[in-house]
C-alpha cells in the first residue's frame, strides 16, 4: 500500500489505514488490536484483555509494549508519503505503574508543524528522529504504563 498524504485524508484512505494497522502481521491480528480513530497525525487504539492475559490474570507485559508501539505505524501511514519514506523504531522504554485488568487504550498525536519538521529534515538529510510519550490507560482511564517512543523517518534510497 502506497499512500501520498495531503493535509486531509478521504474516508477510503482512512479505512485502508485502519485495516492495515489492525492486521499488519499475524502477531498483531492474534492480539485483537483495534483502531478506534485515525486521522492525519493522530491514532487511538484499543487492546482487549481477552487473549492477552498472563499467568497472574493481568495483561501480559509484551501486549502492553505492543499496544504502545503499534500507533507509530498508523501515524506514519496517515501522515507521510509511503512511496518516499519509511519509519523505524529506534528506542522504546516502558514503565509499568499498575496491573492492567481491563482492555487498554493508547492515543498519540503529532501536530502539523511536527509532521512538516520531520518531513523537511528527512528530505534534506535523509532521516529524522522524533519521539512521543504514550500513556497506556485501562477502561477507567487509569494509567497502567508509560512509554517513551523514539522513531526515525528515513528516505528511501539514502
C-alpha positions as CSV (number, residue, x, y, z in Angstrom):
1,X,0.0,0.0,0.0
2,X,1.4,3.4,-1.0
3,X,-0.3,6.5,0.3
4,X,0.5,10.0,-0.7
5,X,-0.8,12.1,2.2
6,X,-2.1,15.5,1.8
7,X,-3.5,17.6,4.7
8,X,-6.8,15.7,4.6
9,X,-7.4,12.0,4.1
10,X,-10.6,10.7,2.5
11,X,-12.8,8.0,4.0
12,X,-11.3,5.3,1.8
13,X,-7.8,6.2,2.8
14,X,-8.7,6.2,6.5
15,X,-10.3,2.8,6.2
16,X,-7.3,1.4,4.4
17,X,-5.0,2.7,7.1
18,X,-7.3,1.3,9.9
19,X,-7.3,-2.2,8.3
20,X,-3.5,-2.1,7.7
21,X,-3.0,-1.0,11.3
22,X,-5.1,-3.7,12.9
23,X,-3.7,-6.6,10.8
24,X,-0.2,-5.7,9.7
25,X,1.1,-9.2,10.5
26,X,-0.2,-12.4,12.3
27,X,1.0,-11.5,15.8
28,X,-0.9,-8.2,15.9
29,X,-4.0,-9.9,14.4
30,X,-3.9,-12.5,17.3
31,X,-3.7,-9.7,19.9
32,X,-7.0,-8.3,18.7
33,X,-5.9,-4.7,18.5
34,X,-8.5,-2.3,17.0
35,X,-8.2,1.2,15.7
36,X,-10.8,3.4,17.3
37,X,-9.9,6.6,15.5
38,X,-7.3,7.7,12.9
39,X,-6.7,10.9,11.1
40,X,-3.6,12.8,9.9
41,X,-1.1,12.7,12.8
42,X,-3.5,11.0,15.3
43,X,-4.3,7.5,16.3
44,X,-6.3,5.9,19.1
45,X,-6.2,2.1,19.6
46,X,-7.5,-0.5,22.0
47,X,-6.1,-3.8,23.0
48,X,-8.5,-6.3,24.6
49,X,-7.6,-8.0,27.8
50,X,-9.1,-11.3,26.4
51,X,-6.4,-13.3,24.7
52,X,-3.6,-11.1,26.2
53,X,-3.6,-12.4,29.8
54,X,-0.5,-13.5,31.6
55,X,0.0,-16.2,34.3
56,X,-1.5,-14.0,37.1
57,X,-4.6,-12.8,35.3
58,X,-3.5,-9.4,34.2
59,X,-2.5,-8.1,30.8
60,X,0.8,-9.6,29.5
61,X,3.7,-7.0,29.6
62,X,4.5,-7.8,26.0
63,X,0.9,-6.9,25.0
64,X,1.3,-3.5,26.7
65,X,4.6,-2.9,24.9
66,X,2.9,-3.9,21.6
67,X,-0.1,-1.5,22.0
68,X,2.4,1.3,22.8
69,X,4.5,0.7,19.6
70,X,1.7,0.0,17.1
71,X,0.3,3.5,16.7
72,X,3.7,4.6,15.3
73,X,3.0,2.8,12.1
74,X,-0.5,4.1,11.9
75,X,0.6,7.7,12.3
76,X,3.3,7.1,9.7
77,X,0.6,5.8,7.3
78,X,-1.7,8.8,8.0
79,X,1.0,11.5,7.8
80,X,3.8,10.7,5.4
81,X,4.2,9.7,1.7
82,X,4.9,5.9,2.0
83,X,6.4,5.9,-1.5
84,X,9.2,8.3,-0.3
85,X,9.7,7.5,3.4
86,X,9.7,4.6,5.9
87,X,9.8,4.5,9.7
88,X,11.9,2.5,12.1
89,X,11.7,2.2,15.9
90,X,15.0,3.5,17.3
91,X,14.2,3.1,21.0
92,X,11.4,2.4,23.4
93,X,11.2,2.2,27.2
94,X,8.3,1.2,29.3
95,X,7.4,1.9,32.9
96,X,4.7,-0.3,34.5
97,X,2.6,1.6,37.0
98,X,-0.1,-0.9,37.9
99,X,-1.5,-4.2,36.6
100,X,-3.9,-3.9,33.7
101,X,-7.1,-5.9,34.4
102,X,-9.2,-4.5,31.6
103,X,-8.9,-3.6,27.9
104,X,-6.3,-0.8,27.4
105,X,-6.1,2.2,25.1
106,X,-3.4,4.5,23.7
107,X,-3.5,7.8,21.9
108,X,-0.7,9.5,20.0
109,X,-0.7,12.8,18.2
110,X,1.8,14.6,16.0
111,X,0.7,18.1,15.0
112,X,1.1,19.5,11.5
113,X,4.1,21.6,12.5
114,X,5.9,18.5,13.8
115,X,4.9,16.4,10.7
116,X,6.3,19.2,8.5
117,X,9.5,19.4,10.5
118,X,10.1,15.6,10.3
119,X,9.4,15.6,6.6
120,X,11.6,18.6,5.8
121,X,14.5,17.2,7.8
122,X,14.1,13.8,6.2
123,X,14.0,15.3,2.7
124,X,17.1,17.4,3.5
125,X,19.4,14.9,5.3
126,X,17.7,11.5,4.6
127,X,16.4,10.8,8.1
128,X,14.9,12.5,11.1
129,X,14.4,11.3,14.7
130,X,11.1,12.1,16.5
131,X,9.5,10.9,19.7
132,X,6.5,10.9,21.9
133,X,5.3,9.6,25.2
134,X,2.4,7.2,25.5
135,X,0.1,6.7,28.4
136,X,-1.5,3.3,28.3
137,X,-4.8,3.5,30.1
138,X,-7.2,0.9,31.4
139,X,-11.0,1.1,30.9
140,X,-11.4,3.5,33.9
141,X,-8.8,5.9,32.5
142,X,-6.1,5.0,34.9
143,X,-2.6,5.0,33.5
144,X,-1.2,1.4,33.8
145,X,2.1,2.0,31.9
146,X,4.1,4.8,30.4
147,X,6.4,4.6,27.4
148,X,8.9,6.8,25.6
149,X,9.0,6.0,21.9
150,X,11.8,7.2,19.6
151,X,11.3,6.7,15.9
152,X,13.2,7.7,12.8
153,X,11.7,8.5,9.4
154,X,14.0,7.6,6.6
155,X,14.0,8.5,3.0
156,X,14.1,5.6,0.5
157,X,17.4,5.4,-1.4
158,X,19.5,7.1,1.2
